[in-house]
Structures are given as structure tokens and as C-alpha cells.
Amino acid sequence: MRYKVKAPDLPAYREILEILDGRVPIFVASEKRHLLSTGDLPKDCLEEISARGAEVRPEIQYDLEGKR
């Protein structure tokens, strides 16, 4: 499953990117929008980024791919 991670501000975005880099696939990174599109998020990563105020949502459009 893929997830959208929206950081509340630029410093949090940069911290979250550093936390996730190398631990999960990052498909899209938009510094301007403070938004990341990632692969599966392990529980420890989810807890760390949530503590920094990130909003995490499943990207449903990718979850449905190939399930026709």
C-alpha cells in the first residue's frame, strides 16, 4: 500500500524526509507542498512522523491498481 504524508511545515517535512529516507520507498517528494508519497510505513516510522504533526493517509488510487 502507498501513503500520503503531509507535514505541517517545512522544518517538519525535512525531519520526516530524513526519518523515512532509506527505510521506506519514497515515490514523490514535494518540498513546496510538504508532501511525500511513500510505500508501506512500519509502525515505528508512523509513530515518529505522527509525533512531528504529520497527517498520514492511504493513497487509495494505488491500492486499487491491478485489482480489476
PyMOL Python script that loads the backbone (N, CA, C, O; Angstrom):
from pymol import cmd

cmd.read_pdbstr("""\
ATOM      1  N   MET A   1       0.837  -1.173   0.000  1.00  0.00           N
ATOM      2  CA  MET A   1       0.000   0.000   0.000  1.00  0.00           C
ATOM      3  C   MET A   1       0.887   1.243   0.000  1.00  0.00           C
ATOM      4  O   MET A   1       1.991   1.234   0.543  1.00  0.00           O
ATOM      5  N   ARG A   2       0.385   2.309  -0.617  1.00  0.00           N
ATOM      6  CA  ARG A   2       1.085   3.587  -0.621  1.00  0.00           C
ATOM      7  C   ARG A   2       0.370   4.564   0.304  1.00  0.00           C
ATOM      8  O   ARG A   2      -0.836   4.468   0.533  1.00  0.00           O
ATOM      9  N   TYR A   3       1.152   5.511   0.831  1.00  0.00           N
ATOM     10  CA  TYR A   3       0.610   6.504   1.750  1.00  0.00           C
ATOM     11  C   TYR A   3       1.022   7.914   1.344  1.00  0.00           C
ATOM     12  O   TYR A   3       2.095   8.122   0.777  1.00  0.00           O
ATOM     13  N   LYS A   4       0.156   8.875   1.642  1.00  0.00           N
ATOM     14  CA  LYS A   4       0.482  10.293   1.523  1.00  0.00           C
ATOM     15  C   LYS A   4       0.816  10.787   2.919  1.00  0.00           C
ATOM     16  O   LYS A   4       0.064  10.559   3.867  1.00  0.00           O
ATOM     17  N   VAL A   5       1.945  11.461   3.035  1.00  0.00           N
ATOM     18  CA  VAL A   5       2.376  12.020   4.307  1.00  0.00           C
ATOM     19  C   VAL A   5       2.469  13.530   4.119  1.00  0.00           C
ATOM     20  O   VAL A   5       3.276  14.011   3.324  1.00  0.00           O
ATOM     21  N   LYS A   6       1.650  14.271   4.845  1.00  0.00           N
ATOM     22  CA  LYS A   6       1.609  15.732   4.762  1.00  0.00           C
ATOM     23  C   LYS A   6       2.163  16.314   6.054  1.00  0.00           C
ATOM     24  O   LYS A   6       1.600  16.116   7.130  1.00  0.00           O
ATOM     25  N   ALA A   7       3.276  17.036   5.935  1.00  0.00           N
ATOM     26  CA  ALA A   7       3.897  17.667   7.096  1.00  0.00           C
ATOM     27  C   ALA A   7       3.264  19.033   7.341  1.00  0.00           C
ATOM     28  O   ALA A   7       2.812  19.684   6.399  1.00  0.00           O
ATOM     29  N   PRO A   8       3.228  19.471   8.600  1.00  0.00           N
ATOM     30  CA  PRO A   8       2.598  20.756   8.911  1.00  0.00           C
ATOM     31  C   PRO A   8       3.404  21.969   8.449  1.00  0.00           C
ATOM     32  O   PRO A   8       2.834  23.033   8.210  1.00  0.00           O
ATOM     33  N   ASP A   9       4.730  21.819   8.322  1.00  0.00           N
ATOM     34  CA  ASP A   9       5.574  22.934   7.905  1.00  0.00           C
ATOM     35  C   ASP A   9       6.875  22.400   7.316  1.00  0.00           C
ATOM     36  O   ASP A   9       7.125  21.195   7.340  1.00  0.00           O
ATOM     37  N   LEU A  10       7.699  23.297   6.790  1.00  0.00           N
ATOM     38  CA  LEU A  10       8.929  22.882   6.124  1.00  0.00           C
ATOM     39  C   LEU A  10       9.930  22.201   7.057  1.00  0.00           C
ATOM     40  O   LEU A  10      10.498  21.177   6.676  1.00  0.00           O
ATOM     41  N   PRO A  11      10.170  22.725   8.261  1.00  0.00           N
ATOM     42  CA  PRO A  11      11.111  22.008   9.144  1.00  0.00           C
ATOM     43  C   PRO A  11      10.642  20.583   9.468  1.00  0.00           C
ATOM     44  O   PRO A  11      11.451  19.655   9.483  1.00  0.00           O
ATOM     45  N   ALA A  12       9.355  20.408   9.723  1.00  0.00           N
ATOM     46  CA  ALA A  12       8.825  19.064   9.995  1.00  0.00           C
ATOM     47  C   ALA A  12       8.951  18.184   8.757  1.00  0.00           C
ATOM     48  O   ALA A  12       9.287  17.005   8.869  1.00  0.00           O
ATOM     49  N   TYR A  13       8.684  18.744   7.575  1.00  0.00           N
ATOM     50  CA  TYR A  13       8.821  17.998   6.312  1.00  0.00           C
ATOM     51  C   TYR A  13      10.241  17.448   6.191  1.00  0.00           C
ATOM     52  O   TYR A  13      10.438  16.274   5.879  1.00  0.00           O
ATOM     53  N   ARG A  14      11.215  18.302   6.440  1.00  0.00           N
ATOM     54  CA  ARG A  14      12.614  17.884   6.303  1.00  0.00           C
ATOM     55  C   ARG A  14      12.984  16.814   7.332  1.00  0.00           C
ATOM     56  O   ARG A  14      13.721  15.882   7.012  1.00  0.00           O
ATOM     57  N   GLU A  15      12.483  16.936   8.557  1.00  0.00           N
ATOM     58  CA  GLU A  15      12.729  15.913   9.578  1.00  0.00           C
ATOM     59  C   GLU A  15      12.098  14.587   9.170  1.00  0.00           C
ATOM     60  O   GLU A  15      12.721  13.533   9.295  1.00  0.00           O
ATOM     61  N   ILE A  16      10.876  14.641   8.687  1.00  0.00           N
ATOM     62  CA  ILE A  16      10.152  13.428   8.277  1.00  0.00           C
ATOM     63  C   ILE A  16      10.855  12.766   7.103  1.00  0.00           C
ATOM     64  O   ILE A  16      10.993  11.543   7.070  1.00  0.00           O
ATOM     65  N   LEU A  17      11.299  13.562   6.144  1.00  0.00           N
ATOM     66  CA  LEU A  17      12.021  13.021   4.998  1.00  0.00           C
ATOM     67  C   LEU A  17      13.287  12.307   5.464  1.00  0.00           C
ATOM     68  O   LEU A  17      13.620  11.238   4.952  1.00  0.00           O
ATOM     69  N   GLU A  18      13.983  12.883   6.416  1.00  0.00           N
ATOM     70  CA  GLU A  18      15.198  12.271   6.948  1.00  0.00           C
ATOM     71  C   GLU A  18      14.883  10.956   7.672  1.00  0.00           C
ATOM     72  O   GLU A  18      15.629   9.983   7.554  1.00  0.00           O
ATOM     73  N   ILE A  19      13.776  10.934   8.420  1.00  0.00           N
ATOM     74  CA  ILE A  19      13.368   9.723   9.141  1.00  0.00           C
ATOM     75  C   ILE A  19      13.058   8.592   8.158  1.00  0.00           C
ATOM     76  O   ILE A  19      13.465   7.450   8.375  1.00  0.00           O
ATOM     77  N   LEU A  20      12.342   8.910   7.083  1.00  0.00           N
ATOM     78  CA  LEU A  20      11.874   7.882   6.146  1.00  0.00           C
ATOM     79  C   LEU A  20      12.920   7.473   5.117  1.00  0.00           C
ATOM     80  O   LEU A  20      12.896   6.346   4.623  1.00  0.00           O
ATOM     81  N   ASP A  21      13.835   8.378   4.790  1.00  0.00           N
ATOM     82  CA  ASP A  21      14.824   8.109   3.748  1.00  0.00           C
ATOM     83  C   ASP A  21      15.636   6.867   4.077  1.00  0.00           C
ATOM     84  O   ASP A  21      16.259   6.774   5.135  1.00  0.00           O
ATOM     85  N   GLY A  22      15.619   5.923   3.161  1.00  0.00           N
ATOM     86  CA  GLY A  22      16.355   4.676   3.344  1.00  0.00           C
ATOM     87  C   GLY A  22      15.596   3.603   4.102  1.00  0.00           C
ATOM     88  O   GLY A  22      16.013   2.445   4.119  1.00  0.00           O
ATOM     89  N   ARG A  23      14.480   3.975   4.733  1.00  0.00           N
ATOM     90  CA  ARG A  23      13.692   2.994   5.499  1.00  0.00           C
ATOM     91  C   ARG A  23      12.458   2.533   4.738  1.00  0.00           C
ATOM     92  O   ARG A  23      12.027   1.387   4.869  1.00  0.00           O
ATOM     93  N   VAL A  24      11.890   3.443   3.937  1.00  0.00           N
ATOM     94  CA  VAL A  24      10.718   3.105   3.126  1.00  0.00           C
ATOM     95  C   VAL A  24      10.896   3.737   1.752  1.00  0.00           C
ATOM     96  O   VAL A  24      11.596   4.742   1.622  1.00  0.00           O
ATOM     97  N   PRO A  25      10.269   3.159   0.720  1.00  0.00           N
ATOM     98  CA  PRO A  25      10.344   3.790  -0.593  1.00  0.00           C
ATOM     99  C   PRO A  25       9.613   5.138  -0.586  1.00  0.00           C
ATOM    100  O   PRO A  25       8.500   5.248  -0.073  1.00  0.00           O
ATOM    101  N   ILE A  26      10.248   6.147  -1.157  1.00  0.00           N
ATOM    102  CA  ILE A  26       9.616   7.456  -1.332  1.00  0.00           C
ATOM    103  C   ILE A  26       9.437   7.654  -2.829  1.00  0.00           C
ATOM    104  O   ILE A  26      10.412   7.776  -3.571  1.00  0.00           O
ATOM    105  N   PHE A  27       8.180   7.686  -3.265  1.00  0.00           N
ATOM    106  CA  PHE A  27       7.870   7.775  -4.690  1.00  0.00           C
ATOM    107  C   PHE A  27       7.806   9.215  -5.181  1.00  0.00           C
ATOM    108  O   PHE A  27       8.227   9.511  -6.299  1.00  0.00           O
ATOM    109  N   VAL A  28       7.283  10.108  -4.352  1.00  0.00           N
ATOM    110  CA  VAL A  28       7.173  11.526  -4.703  1.00  0.00           C
ATOM    111  C   VAL A  28       7.513  12.336  -3.465  1.00  0.00           C
ATOM    112  O   VAL A  28       7.077  12.016  -2.359  1.00  0.00           O
ATOM    113  N   ALA A  29       8.301  13.397  -3.664  1.00  0.00           N
ATOM    114  CA  ALA A  29       8.633  14.309  -2.571  1.00  0.00           C
ATOM    115  C   ALA A  29       8.421  15.733  -3.065  1.00  0.00           C
ATOM    116  O   ALA A  29       9.095  16.179  -3.994  1.00  0.00           O
ATOM    117  N   SER A  30       7.494  16.441  -2.449  1.00  0.00           N
ATOM    118  CA  SER A  30       7.204  17.825  -2.820  1.00  0.00           C
ATOM    119  C   SER A  30       7.477  18.732  -1.626  1.00  0.00           C
ATOM    120  O   SER A  30       6.661  18.846  -0.712  1.00  0.00           O
ATOM    121  N   GLU A  31       8.646  19.377  -1.653  1.00  0.00           N
ATOM    122  CA  GLU A  31       9.002  20.283  -0.567  1.00  0.00           C
ATOM    123  C   GLU A  31       8.044  21.470  -0.525  1.00  0.00           C
ATOM    124  O   GLU A  31       7.677  21.944   0.550  1.00  0.00           O
ATOM    125  N   LYS A  32       7.649  21.940  -1.686  1.00  0.00           N
ATOM    126  CA  LYS A  32       6.740  23.094  -1.768  1.00  0.00           C
ATOM    127  C   LYS A  32       5.413  22.818  -1.056  1.00  0.00           C
ATOM    128  O   LYS A  32       4.867  23.695  -0.387  1.00  0.00           O
ATOM    129  N   ARG A  33       4.904  21.604  -1.205  1.00  0.00           N
ATOM    130  CA  ARG A  33       3.623  21.232  -0.587  1.00  0.00           C
ATOM    131  C   ARG A  33       3.781  20.492   0.733  1.00  0.00           C
ATOM    132  O   ARG A  33       2.792  20.163   1.388  1.00  0.00           O
ATOM    133  N   HIS A  34       5.026  20.230   1.124  1.00  0.00           N
ATOM    134  CA  HIS A  34       5.328  19.476   2.351  1.00  0.00           C
ATOM    135  C   HIS A  34       4.683  18.089   2.298  1.00  0.00           C
ATOM    136  O   HIS A  34       4.137  17.611   3.292  1.00  0.00           O
ATOM    137  N   LEU A  35       4.750  17.453   1.132  1.00  0.00           N
ATOM    138  CA  LEU A  35       4.041  16.203   0.888  1.00  0.00           C
ATOM    139  C   LEU A  35       4.983  15.116   0.383  1.00  0.00           C
ATOM    140  O   LEU A  35       5.849  15.361  -0.457  1.00  0.00           O
ATOM    141  N   LEU A  36       4.794  13.912   0.912  1.00  0.00           N
ATOM    142  CA  LEU A  36       5.544  12.735   0.468  1.00  0.00           C
ATOM    143  C   LEU A  36       4.562  11.640   0.095  1.00  0.00           C
ATOM    144  O   LEU A  36       3.514  11.491   0.723  1.00  0.00           O
ATOM    145  N   SER A  37       4.907  10.881  -0.924  1.00  0.00           N
ATOM    146  CA  SER A  37       4.167   9.675  -1.274  1.00  0.00           C
ATOM    147  C   SER A  37       5.120   8.522  -0.999  1.00  0.00           C
ATOM    148  O   SER A  37       6.204   8.452  -1.578  1.00  0.00           O
ATOM    149  N   THR A  38       4.709   7.613  -0.108  1.00  0.00           N
ATOM    150  CA  THR A  38       5.608   6.553   0.340  1.00  0.00           C
ATOM    151  C   THR A  38       5.004   5.165   0.136  1.00  0.00           C
ATOM    152  O   THR A  38       3.825   5.015  -0.184  1.00  0.00           O
ATOM    153  N   GLY A  39       5.844   4.168   0.332  1.00  0.00           N
ATOM    154  CA  GLY A  39       5.381   2.792   0.376  1.00  0.00           C
ATOM    155  C   GLY A  39       4.891   2.483   1.781  1.00  0.00           C
ATOM    156  O   GLY A  39       4.596   3.391   2.559  1.00  0.00           O
ATOM    157  N   ASP A  40       4.805   1.207   2.099  1.00  0.00           N
ATOM    158  CA  ASP A  40       4.334   0.791   3.430  1.00  0.00           C
ATOM    159  C   ASP A  40       5.148   1.449   4.535  1.00  0.00           C
ATOM    160  O   ASP A  40       6.371   1.564   4.450  1.00  0.00           O
ATOM    161  N   LEU A  41       4.440   1.879   5.574  1.00  0.00           N
ATOM    162  CA  LEU A  41       5.083   2.533   6.715  1.00  0.00           C
ATOM    163  C   LEU A  41       5.085   1.596   7.920  1.00  0.00           C
ATOM    164  O   LEU A  41       4.021   1.243   8.428  1.00  0.00           O
ATOM    165  N   PRO A  42       6.266   1.191   8.381  1.00  0.00           N
ATOM    166  CA  PRO A  42       6.327   0.387   9.597  1.00  0.00           C
ATOM    167  C   PRO A  42       5.788   1.198  10.777  1.00  0.00           C
ATOM    168  O   PRO A  42       5.803   2.429  10.752  1.00  0.00           O
ATOM    169  N   LYS A  43       5.322   0.513  11.786  1.00  0.00           N
ATOM    170  CA  LYS A  43       4.702   1.157  12.950  1.00  0.00           C
ATOM    171  C   LYS A  43       5.636   2.179  13.597  1.00  0.00           C
ATOM    172  O   LYS A  43       5.190   3.262  13.976  1.00  0.00           O
ATOM    173  N   ASP A  44       6.928   1.851  13.731  1.00  0.00           N
ATOM    174  CA  ASP A  44       7.857   2.788  14.368  1.00  0.00           C
ATOM    175  C   ASP A  44       8.015   4.075  13.562  1.00  0.00           C
ATOM    176  O   ASP A  44       8.112   5.157  14.142  1.00  0.00           O
ATOM    177  N   CYS A  45       8.040   3.971  12.232  1.00  0.00           N
ATOM    178  CA  CYS A  45       8.114   5.165  11.374  1.00  0.00           C
ATOM    179  C   CYS A  45       6.843   5.991  11.516  1.00  0.00           C
ATOM    180  O   CYS A  45       6.897   7.215  11.636  1.00  0.00           O
ATOM    181  N   LEU A  46       5.716   5.323  11.503  1.00  0.00           N
ATOM    182  CA  LEU A  46       4.428   6.009  11.628  1.00  0.00           C
ATOM    183  C   LEU A  46       4.361   6.785  12.945  1.00  0.00           C
ATOM    184  O   LEU A  46       3.902   7.927  12.969  1.00  0.00           O
ATOM    185  N   GLU A  47       4.809   6.182  14.017  1.00  0.00           N
ATOM    186  CA  GLU A  47       4.808   6.856  15.322  1.00  0.00           C
ATOM    187  C   GLU A  47       5.733   8.070  15.328  1.00  0.00           C
ATOM    188  O   GLU A  47       5.383   9.123  15.861  1.00  0.00           O
ATOM    189  N   GLU A  48       6.918   7.916  14.733  1.00  0.00           N
ATOM    190  CA  GLU A  48       7.884   9.021  14.699  1.00  0.00           C
ATOM    191  C   GLU A  48       7.363  10.205  13.900  1.00  0.00           C
ATOM    192  O   GLU A  48       7.476  11.349  14.339  1.00  0.00           O
ATOM    193  N   ILE A  49       6.793   9.939  12.732  1.00  0.00           N
ATOM    194  CA  ILE A  49       6.332  11.056  11.899  1.00  0.00           C
ATOM    195  C   ILE A  49       5.040  11.670  12.441  1.00  0.00           C
ATOM    196  O   ILE A  49       4.817  12.871  12.288  1.00  0.00           O
ATOM    197  N   SER A  50       4.203  10.869  13.061  1.00  0.00           N
ATOM    198  CA  SER A  50       2.982  11.396  13.674  1.00  0.00           C
ATOM    199  C   SER A  50       3.332  12.328  14.835  1.00  0.00           C
ATOM    200  O   SER A  50       2.645  13.323  15.062  1.00  0.00           O
ATOM    201  N   ALA A  51       4.386  12.011  15.558  1.00  0.00           N
ATOM    202  CA  ALA A  51       4.833  12.853  16.664  1.00  0.00           C
ATOM    203  C   ALA A  51       5.288  14.224  16.174  1.00  0.00           C
ATOM    204  O   ALA A  51       5.332  15.177  16.951  1.00  0.00           O
ATOM    205  N   ARG A  52       5.624  14.327  14.899  1.00  0.00           N
ATOM    206  CA  ARG A  52       6.039  15.605  14.314  1.00  0.00           C
ATOM    207  C   ARG A  52       4.882  16.327  13.627  1.00  0.00           C
ATOM    208  O   ARG A  52       5.084  17.305  12.908  1.00  0.00           O
ATOM    209  N   GLY A  53       3.675  15.832  13.860  1.00  0.00           N
ATOM    210  CA  GLY A  53       2.487  16.503  13.346  1.00  0.00           C
ATOM    211  C   GLY A  53       2.074  16.118  11.941  1.00  0.00           C
ATOM    212  O   GLY A  53       1.226  16.781  11.343  1.00  0.00           O
ATOM    213  N   ALA A  54       2.658  15.057  11.401  1.00  0.00           N
ATOM    214  CA  ALA A  54       2.323  14.637  10.039  1.00  0.00           C
ATOM    215  C   ALA A  54       0.926  14.043   9.968  1.00  0.00           C
ATOM    216  O   ALA A  54       0.472  13.354  10.883  1.00  0.00           O
ATOM    217  N   GLU A  55       0.264  14.325   8.871  1.00  0.00           N
ATOM    218  CA  GLU A  55      -1.034  13.718   8.568  1.00  0.00           C
ATOM    219  C   GLU A  55      -0.754  12.591   7.575  1.00  0.00           C
ATOM    220  O   GLU A  55      -0.171  12.830   6.518  1.00  0.00           O
ATOM    221  N   VAL A  56      -1.162  11.375   7.904  1.00  0.00           N
ATOM    222  CA  VAL A  56      -0.882  10.212   7.067  1.00  0.00           C
ATOM    223  C   VAL A  56      -2.196   9.627   6.577  1.00  0.00           C
ATOM    224  O   VAL A  56      -3.097   9.336   7.365  1.00  0.00           O
ATOM    225  N   ARG A  57      -2.293   9.457   5.253  1.00  0.00           N
ATOM    226  CA  ARG A  57      -3.497   8.874   4.649  1.00  0.00           C
ATOM    227  C   ARG A  57      -3.107   7.829   3.604  1.00  0.00           C
ATOM    228  O   ARG A  57      -2.106   7.990   2.906  1.00  0.00           O
ATOM    229  N   PRO A  58      -3.891   6.769   3.499  1.00  0.00           N
ATOM    230  CA  PRO A  58      -3.641   5.801   2.422  1.00  0.00           C
ATOM    231  C   PRO A  58      -3.926   6.435   1.067  1.00  0.00           C
ATOM    232  O   PRO A  58      -4.850   7.237   0.936  1.00  0.00           O
ATOM    233  N   GLU A  59      -3.145   6.083   0.073  1.00  0.00           N
ATOM    234  CA  GLU A  59      -3.395   6.530  -1.294  1.00  0.00           C
ATOM    235  C   GLU A  59      -4.208   5.435  -1.970  1.00  0.00           C
ATOM    236  O   GLU A  59      -3.653   4.502  -2.549  1.00  0.00           O
ATOM    237  N   ILE A  60      -5.496   5.557  -1.891  1.00  0.00           N
ATOM    238  CA  ILE A  60      -6.431   4.541  -2.375  1.00  0.00           C
ATOM    239  C   ILE A  60      -6.240   4.240  -3.855  1.00  0.00           C
ATOM    240  O   ILE A  60      -6.340   3.083  -4.263  1.00  0.00           O
ATOM    241  N   GLN A  61      -5.968   5.258  -4.665  1.00  0.00           N
ATOM    242  CA  GLN A  61      -5.844   5.028  -6.104  1.00  0.00           C
ATOM    243  C   GLN A  61      -4.788   3.983  -6.428  1.00  0.00           C
ATOM    244  O   GLN A  61      -4.955   3.221  -7.380  1.00  0.00           O
ATOM    245  N   TYR A  62      -3.696   3.928  -5.654  1.00  0.00           N
ATOM    246  CA  TYR A  62      -2.656   2.938  -5.907  1.00  0.00           C
ATOM    247  C   TYR A  62      -3.003   1.589  -5.304  1.00  0.00           C
ATOM    248  O   TYR A  62      -2.558   0.557  -5.807  1.00  0.00           O
ATOM    249  N   ASP A  63      -3.777   1.580  -4.253  1.00  0.00           N
ATOM    250  CA  ASP A  63      -4.204   0.331  -3.633  1.00  0.00           C
ATOM    251  C   ASP A  63      -5.114  -0.453  -4.587  1.00  0.00           C
ATOM    252  O   ASP A  63      -5.138  -1.683  -4.553  1.00  0.00           O
ATOM    253  N   LEU A  64      -5.850   0.252  -5.425  1.00  0.00           N
ATOM    254  CA  LEU A  64      -6.794  -0.407  -6.332  1.00  0.00           C
ATOM    255  C   LEU A  64      -6.165  -0.862  -7.632  1.00  0.00           C
ATOM    256  O   LEU A  64      -6.776  -1.638  -8.367  1.00  0.00           O
ATOM    257  N   GLU A  65      -4.930  -0.389  -7.946  1.00  0.00           N
ATOM    258  CA  GLU A  65      -4.285  -0.786  -9.184  1.00  0.00           C
ATOM    259  C   GLU A  65      -4.097  -2.295  -9.249  1.00  0.00           C
ATOM    260  O   GLU A  65      -3.702  -2.929  -8.271  1.00  0.00           O
ATOM    261  N   GLY A  66      -4.381  -2.846 -10.396  1.00  0.00           N
ATOM    262  CA  GLY A  66      -4.177  -4.267 -10.610  1.00  0.00           C
ATOM    263  C   GLY A  66      -5.224  -5.171  -9.969  1.00  0.00           C
ATOM    264  O   GLY A  66      -5.106  -6.393 -10.050  1.00  0.00           O
ATOM    265  N   LYS A  67      -6.225  -4.611  -9.347  1.00  0.00           N
ATOM    266  CA  LYS A  67      -7.259  -5.429  -8.696  1.00  0.00           C
ATOM    267  C   LYS A  67      -8.572  -5.298  -9.447  1.00  0.00           C
ATOM    268  O   LYS A  67      -9.625  -5.081  -8.848  1.00  0.00           O
ATOM    269  N   ARG A  68      -8.500  -5.430 -10.746  1.00  0.00           N
ATOM    270  CA  ARG A  68      -9.702  -5.277 -11.586  1.00  0.00           C
ATOM    271  C   ARG A  68     -10.389  -6.594 -11.788  1.00  0.00           C
ATOM    272  O   ARG A  68     -11.414  -6.657 -12.466  1.00  0.00           O
TER     273      ARG A  68
END
""", "prot")
cmd.dss("prot")
cmd.show_as("cartoon", "prot")
cmd.util.cbc("prot")
cmd.orient("prot")
